Amino acid sequence: MELTADEARLFGVVAVARRHSGGVQMEWSRTADLRLPPEVARRVRGGEELGPVMDALLGTSGIKRGVGSVGVLTGGLLTRADVWRQAVILAATPLRGASGLYPGA
């Protein structure tokens, strides 16, 4: 999550590693990002954890174990799993070398 004076943006970072030629190759990627609603941003900036803030504002329980904040905020168009899946695929792509264009893959 990126917090500035004006807004808070929700995103994640993923790293993927593999053993190769006696060493380890690592790649990373980040998820897409989403601007959080002002009240959510204010409370998170104040030190509260995102999941419980969302639960409190929405009257839900365990949002972070379900579709996640992104699922609720997008109205189900994307879930937390969708966003993470894309980031893992993007990080793993250079290690897989399927295109033949990444050296050492």
C-alpha positions as CSV (number, residue, x, y, z in Angstrom):
1,M,0.0,0.0,0.0
2,E,1.2,3.5,-0.8
3,L,0.1,6.2,1.5
4,T,0.5,9.9,0.6
5,A,-1.0,13.0,2.1
6,D,-3.7,13.0,-0.5
7,E,-4.6,9.3,-1.1
8,A,-3.9,5.7,-0.4
9,R,-3.3,3.2,-3.2
10,L,-3.7,-0.6,-2.7
11,F,-1.2,-2.8,-4.5
12,G,1.0,-5.8,-3.7
13,V,4.5,-7.0,-4.8
14,V,5.3,-10.6,-5.6
15,A,8.7,-12.3,-6.1
16,V,9.3,-15.6,-7.9
17,A,12.6,-17.5,-7.7
18,R,14.0,-20.7,-9.3
19,R,17.2,-22.6,-9.0
20,H,19.1,-22.5,-12.3
21,S,22.7,-23.3,-13.3
22,G,23.9,-23.6,-9.7
23,G,22.4,-20.3,-8.7
24,V,19.1,-18.7,-8.1
25,Q,17.2,-16.4,-10.5
26,M,14.6,-14.0,-9.1
27,E,12.1,-11.8,-10.7
28,W,9.4,-9.6,-9.2
29,S,6.3,-7.8,-10.3
30,R,3.6,-5.7,-8.7
31,T,-0.2,-6.0,-8.9
32,A,-2.4,-3.4,-10.4
33,D,-3.2,-0.6,-8.0
34,L,-6.5,0.9,-6.8
35,R,-7.1,4.1,-5.0
36,L,-8.8,3.5,-1.7
37,P,-12.0,5.4,-0.7
38,P,-11.2,8.5,1.5
39,E,-12.6,7.1,4.8
40,V,-10.7,3.8,4.3
41,A,-7.5,5.7,3.5
42,R,-7.9,8.0,6.5
43,R,-8.2,5.0,8.9
44,V,-5.4,3.0,7.3
45,R,-3.2,6.1,7.4
46,G,-4.1,6.3,11.1
47,G,-2.6,2.8,11.7
48,E,-5.6,0.5,11.3
49,E,-5.3,-2.7,9.2
50,L,-7.2,-2.6,5.9
51,G,-9.3,-5.8,6.3
52,P,-10.8,-4.8,9.7
53,V,-11.5,-1.3,8.4
54,M,-13.4,-2.6,5.4
55,D,-15.3,-5.1,7.7
56,A,-16.3,-2.2,10.1
57,L,-17.4,0.1,7.3
58,L,-19.4,-2.6,5.4
59,G,-20.7,-4.6,8.4
60,T,-18.9,-7.7,7.1
61,S,-16.6,-10.2,8.7
62,G,-13.4,-11.7,7.3
63,I,-13.3,-9.8,4.0
64,K,-9.6,-10.4,3.7
65,R,-10.2,-14.2,3.6
66,G,-12.8,-13.9,0.8
67,V,-12.9,-11.7,-2.3
68,G,-10.7,-9.1,-0.5
69,S,-11.0,-5.4,-0.5
70,V,-10.5,-5.2,-4.2
71,G,-13.4,-7.6,-4.7
72,V,-15.7,-5.4,-2.8
73,L,-14.5,-2.2,-4.2
74,T,-14.8,-3.4,-7.8
75,G,-18.2,-4.9,-7.2
76,G,-16.9,-8.4,-7.9
77,L,-15.3,-7.6,-11.3
78,L,-11.9,-8.6,-9.8
79,T,-11.1,-10.5,-6.7
80,R,-7.9,-10.5,-4.6
81,A,-7.0,-13.8,-6.2
82,D,-7.4,-12.4,-9.7
83,V,-5.0,-9.5,-9.0
84,W,-2.4,-11.8,-7.4
85,R,-2.6,-14.4,-10.1
86,Q,-1.7,-11.8,-12.8
87,A,1.3,-10.5,-10.7
88,V,2.6,-14.1,-10.2
89,I,2.3,-14.8,-13.9
90,L,4.1,-11.6,-14.9
91,A,7.0,-12.2,-12.4
92,A,7.4,-15.9,-13.5
93,T,7.4,-15.1,-17.3
94,P,11.1,-14.3,-17.6
95,L,12.0,-17.4,-15.7
96,R,9.9,-19.7,-17.8
97,G,11.4,-18.5,-21.1
98,A,8.4,-19.6,-23.2
99,S,9.1,-17.0,-25.8
100,G,12.8,-17.8,-26.1
101,L,13.6,-14.1,-25.8
102,Y,14.7,-14.0,-22.2
103,P,18.4,-14.9,-21.8
104,G,19.2,-17.6,-19.3
105,A,15.7,-18.9,-19.0
